[in-house]
Amino acid sequence: MTRPDRRHLRRARLALAVVAVAGLTSWLWLPGGRTFLQQSLTALASLDPQQVRGFIAAWGPQAALVSFALMILQAIVAPLPAFLITLANAALFGAFWGGMLSWFSAMVGAGLCFCIARALGREVVEKLTGRAVLRSADGYFTRFGPQTI
């Protein structure tokens, strides 16, 4: 990679970081943004499917959007369990539509994580996940190749 390409990549990473921090900060400053985040994390941390279902159902007509946001949140904040949201979706929207909502929002969350990792670079991802985790993933991809995807 030439010098100008690296500068361009650094600028793109910096721009993404600024947009992400500005977006998160402004969202948390909006009325209810911080409360939503705290209630979401509390419901998911309880590991109780009924509590997660109740949290999502309490949003009424916006329940599907809240579920979508929760699934993306759990994709970015790694230790949050996705199965709780999936079970709540099945209970609230039925097995088919709840499954579709869970699958689609999980794919959007995975794509977002990929874009973030791609923009920030391997060094940042290595710091966040640990070198051993990335080596393990690299070995798995090397061993199983295209079948992994």
Secondary structure, 3 states (H helix, E strand, C coil): CCHHHHHHHHHHHHHHHHHHHHHHHHHHHCCCHHHHHHHHHHHHHCCCHHHHHHHHHCCHHHHHHHHHHHHHHHHHCCCCCHHHHHHHHHHHHCHHHHHHHHHHHHHHHHHHHHHHHHHHCHHHHHHHHCHHHHHHHHHHHHHHHHHHC
